[in-house]
Amino acid sequence: MGSFSIWHWLIVLAVVMLLFGRGKIPELMGDVAKGIKAFKTGLNEDEPAALDNDLSPRL
């Protein structure tokens, strides 16, 4: 009763494909990948600045 059978998941998949179409899902995944890459690039750009501040002499 608590779990879904394979038929439930196939129906859900069919409805999602009808709503979004074939082209929308790959576009969506591509946009997610670009966002993750931009986030990682932003993190890598901030690390050298943080390291430069740690190397400054302390008085």
Number of C-alpha atoms within 10 A of each C-alpha: 4 4 6 8 9 9 9 11 11 11 11 12 12 12 12 13 14 10 10 11 12 11 9 12 13 11 11 12 11 12 12 12 12 12 12 12 12 12 12 11 11 11 11 11 11 10 10 11 10 10 10 9 9 10 8 8 6 5 3
